[in-house]
């Protein structure tokens, strides 16, 4: 499981779950045209699909592990197989319910759409449990710490992605109050704090094997150092966004531009942290 595709899958799943929770529970609901939820939810469900696709090959390799393989967790093989099956099933279920929520919104049944949307986010969040259990089985550690890494990472990435999409939506609804941009700007301050927690928790995991990764990342705490450095830039952007969002008007466009940078940097910080997950 120590492969780049697994790291990509974790980052995509975190963004999707964190973003879906914000899409359906945010104060924008009922105040912004529902095209916003269609746009945001559509992009997040594509990420959820990408996460499942990225995991398919590593999980297939995991299932093909022979009972006499020279790995420390060979005695836990039945439990590993069960968690892998649960993970794929929950990701597929979250994707299916999420698609149903968007269809309901498209045919203008918003209450049903919201219930299904929240359900999709919660099923996606439930998928973190077998993913965290796999980390415990394959890499040691505790379930609480592994879940903490995933939930905090989802808070960071979901908040950043939602901010960028919301900023673009102001081009559609030009008279929309800036209060929602101020809300997401402060959410991203909290998201940076969550991202810091995720990176610090990853310190307890071993440095990745250089196989499949850059040899630099296998150097002691190099991945954590890179993650912290990148997150510091995201923190700087979050501060600018609060100021720009409060100004409103054309400053909303400037804030959206800042979110572009954050969308590049925040996943990079999570990539650096999650190379240590397995």
ZIGI-V490534 format. One record per residue. RES is the residue in one small letter. PHI is phi as a letter, one per 40 degrees, with the letter a starting at -180 (* if undefined). OMEGA is omega in radians with two decimals (none if undefined). BURIAL is 1 if it has 16 or more other ideal C-beta (glycine too) atoms within 10 Angstrom, else 0. Layout:
RES:PHI:OMEGA:BURIAL / RES:PHI:OMEGA:BURIAL
This chain:
x:*:-3.11:1 / x:c:-3.08:1 / x:b:3.13:1 / x:d:-3.11:0 / x:c:3.10:0 / x:c:3.12:1 / x:c:3.10:1 / x:c:-3.13:1 / x:c:3.14:1 / x:c:-3.12:1 / x:c:3.11:1 / x:c:-3.14:1 / x:c:3.11:1 / x:c:-3.14:1 / x:c:-3.11:1 / x:c:-3.09:1 / x:c:3.12:1 / x:c:3.14:1 / x:c:3.14:1 / x:c:3.09:1 / x:c:3.13:1 / x:c:-3.11:1 / x:c:-3.02:1 / x:c:-3.10:1 / x:b:-3.06:0 / x:c:3.08:1 / x:c:3.09:0 / x:c:-3.09:1 / x:c:3.14:0 / x:g:3.14:0 / x:b:-3.14:0 / x:b:3.11:1 / x:d:-3.06:0 / x:c:3.01:1 / x:c:3.11:0 / x:c:3.12:1 / x:c:3.10:1 / x:c:3.14:1 / x:c:-3.11:1 / x:c:-3.13:1 / x:c:3.12:1 / x:c:3.14:0 / x:c:-3.11:1 / x:c:3.10:1 / x:c:3.03:1 / x:c:3.08:0 / x:c:3.12:1 / x:c:3.06:1 / x:c:3.12:1 / x:c:3.11:1 / x:c:3.14:1 / x:c:3.13:1 / x:c:-3.13:0 / x:c:-3.12:1 / x:c:-2.99:1 / x:d:-3.11:0 / x:c:3.10:0 / x:d:3.13:1 / x:c:3.09:1 / x:c:3.09:0 / x:c:3.13:0 / x:c:-3.14:1 / x:c:-3.12:0 / x:c:3.13:0 / x:c:3.14:0 / x:c:-3.11:0 / x:c:-3.13:0 / x:b:-3.12:0 / x:c:-3.12:0 / x:c:3.09:0 / x:b:-3.02:0 / x:c:-3.03:0 / x:c:-3.06:1 / x:d:3.11:0 / x:c:-3.13:0 / x:c:-3.02:0 / x:d:3.12:1 / x:c:3.12:0 / x:c:3.12:0 / x:c:3.13:1 / x:c:-3.12:0 / x:c:3.14:0 / x:c:3.11:1 / x:c:3.12:1 / x:c:3.13:0 / x:c:-3.12:1 / x:c:3.14:1 / x:c:-3.12:1 / x:c:-3.12:0 / x:c:3.09:1 / x:c:3.11:1 / x:c:3.13:0 / x:c:3.12:1 / x:c:3.12:1 / x:c:-3.13:1 / x:c:3.13:0 / x:c:3.12:1 / x:c:3.09:1 / x:c:3.12:1 / x:c:3.14:1 / x:c:3.13:1 / x:c:3.09:1 / x:c:3.11:0 / x:c:3.13:1 / x:c:-3.13:1 / x:c:3.12:0 / x:c:3.00:0 / x:g:2.96:0 / x:b:-2.96:0 / x:c:-3.12:0 / x:c:3.09:0 / x:c:-3.13:0 / x:c:-3.11:1 / x:c:3.12:1 / x:c:3.13:0 / x:c:3.14:1 / x:c:3.09:1 / x:c:3.09:1 / x:c:3.11:1 / x:c:3.13:1 / x:c:-3.11:1 / x:c:3.08:1 / x:c:3.07:1 / x:c:3.09:1 / x:c:3.10:1 / x:c:3.12:1 / x:c:3.08:1 / x:c:-3.09:1 / x:c:3.09:1 / x:c:3.09:1 / x:c:3.09:1 / x:c:3.11:1 / x:c:3.07:1 / x:c:3.10:1 / x:c:-3.14:1 / x:c:-3.11:1 / x:c:-3.05:1 / x:c:-2.95:1 / x:b:-3.10:1 / x:g:-3.13:0 / x:g:-3.11:1 / x:b:-3.13:0 / x:c:-3.12:0 / x:c:-3.13:0 / x:c:-3.13:0 / x:c:3.09:1 / x:c:3.11:1 / x:c:3.12:1 / x:d:-3.08:1 / x:c:-3.11:1 / x:c:3.13:1 / x:c:3.08:1 / x:c:3.12:1 / x:c:3.10:1 / x:c:3.13:1 / x:c:-3.00:1 / x:c:3.11:1 / x:c:3.13:1 / x:c:-3.13:1 / x:c:-3.12:1 / x:c:3.12:1 / x:c:3.12:1 / x:c:-3.13:1 / x:c:3.14:1 / x:c:3.13:1 / x:c:3.11:1 / x:d:3.10:1 / x:c:-3.12:1 / x:c:3.08:1 / x:c:3.04:1 / x:c:3.11:0 / x:c:3.12:0 / x:b:-3.01:0 / x:c:-3.14:0 / x:c:-3.13:0 / x:c:3.14:1 / x:c:3.13:0 / x:c:-3.10:1 / x:c:-3.11:0 / x:c:3.07:1 / x:c:3.07:1 / x:c:3.11:1 / x:d:-3.09:1 / x:c:3.09:1 / x:c:3.10:1 / x:c:3.05:1 / x:d:-3.11:1 / x:c:2.99:1 / x:c:3.07:0 / x:c:3.13:0 / x:c:3.11:1 / x:c:3.08:1 / x:c:3.10:0 / x:c:3.11:1 / x:c:3.09:1 / x:c:3.11:1 / x:c:-3.14:1 / x:c:-3.12:1 / x:c:-3.14:1 / x:c:3.09:1 / x:c:-3.13:1 / x:c:3.11:1 / x:d:-3.12:0 / x:c:3.14:0 / x:c:3.13:1 / x:c:3.06:0 / x:c:-3.08:1 / x:c:2.98:1 / x:c:-3.10:0 / x:c:3.12:0 / x:c:3.14:0 / x:g:3.13:0 / x:b:3.03:1 / x:c:3.10:0 / x:d:-3.14:0 / x:c:-3.09:0 / x:c:3.14:1 / x:c:3.13:1 / x:c:3.03:0 / x:f:-3.06:0 / x:b:-3.10:0 / x:c:-3.12:1 / x:c:3.12:1 / x:c:3.11:1 / x:c:3.11:0 / x:c:3.13:1 / x:c:-3.13:1 / x:c:3.13:1 / x:c:3.13:0 / x:c:-3.14:1 / x:c:3.10:1 / x:c:3.09:0 / x:c:3.09:1 / x:c:3.11:1 / x:c:3.10:1 / x:c:3.11:0 / x:c:3.14:1 / x:c:3.10:1 / x:c:3.09:0 / x:c:-3.09:1 / x:c:3.10:1 / x:c:-3.13:0 / x:c:-3.10:0 / x:c:-3.13:1 / x:c:-3.14:1 / x:c:3.13:0 / x:c:3.14:0 / x:g:3.12:1 / x:f:-3.12:0 / x:c:3.12:0 / x:c:3.07:1 / x:c:3.12:1 / x:c:3.10:0 / x:c:3.11:1 / x:c:3.09:1 / x:c:3.08:1 / x:c:3.08:0 / x:c:3.12:1 / x:c:3.05:1 / x:d:3.13:0 / x:c:-3.13:1 / x:c:3.14:1 / x:c:3.06:1 / x:c:-3.01:0 / x:c:-3.08:1 / x:c:3.07:1 / x:c:3.11:1 / x:c:3.11:1 / x:c:3.12:1 / x:c:3.05:1 / x:d:-3.13:1 / x:c:3.14:1 / x:c:-3.00:1 / x:c:3.01:1 / x:c:3.11:1 / x:c:-3.02:1 / x:c:3.08:1 / x:b:none:1
